[in-house]
């Protein structure tokens, strides 16, 4: 026996029906496919009164269905789904999509079909918006032949829109705010001290809101401070490094009113009341008379300030 005799024999075969396999679909499936060709979803009434979709000659309990056809949808609800991050050539879409069980409105059962959620990057994770309970509608092909492929895919209902918005206005800074922004352009935080109560207000405003008297005594405070309260934001902001991001009220050392600013350099879920922070300044050549000189505040690593020390500044 030679080595060639011991090698397994392998042959490739293909089973094919030239021209396609033709069969009768019967009156129930035929009605379903005819309605698909005309852009409608139709189920059939069962003996128990439910609506079976897609229709079949018998319900899941083996009972013959009635001859009452019911138009359902076109809107429906996702009851279950499975994500396909890297579609194959045989899949209905050439980009990431989900196989989903979709129950059309008015139907008691669901259909399995492709759900296109608009993701185009191969290997992408499913978007957060994809979920059980999502409302969807079929996307019909322009040319229909009476096949389940007449529905190219299902797509989510539009529940959110992004509308361009812009408001133009001119702000007259006044002498106090102009002086404060001039200080920021020099890398300094300037405030005013009230002659009556002794409180220091940063930014300076030229008037004590407590005593109602003009303020003129200029005070410089450090660029370090303490987070008094904060909010975690999940809406993108061009000033923030990422989403989610934190906006916080920061009590600068030596001041008596908190300043609103971003906090970064730490995961959003680690920001806390009492955290010590320092201003993160942009490169000196980018400075102007604007608070944008400070990108955000970052943790200093110092121990947190006790709550009792900041409770009056919340």
Secondary structure, DSSP 4 states (H G I P E B T S, - for coil): --HHHHSPP--------TT------HHHHHHHHHHHHTT-EEEEE-TTS-EESS--SB-TTSPBP-S-EEEE-SSEEEEEEEEESS--TTSS-SS-EEEEEEEETT-SS-EEEEEE----STTPPPPTT--TT-EEEEEE-SS--SSGGGEEEEEE-----------------HHHHHHHHHHHHTT-EEEEE-TTT--EESS--SB-TTT--B--EEEEE-SEEEEEEEEEE-S--TTSSSSSEEEEEEEETT-SS-EEEEEESS-GGG--TT-EEEEEEPPGGG--SSGGGEEEEEE--PPPPPGGGTGGG-
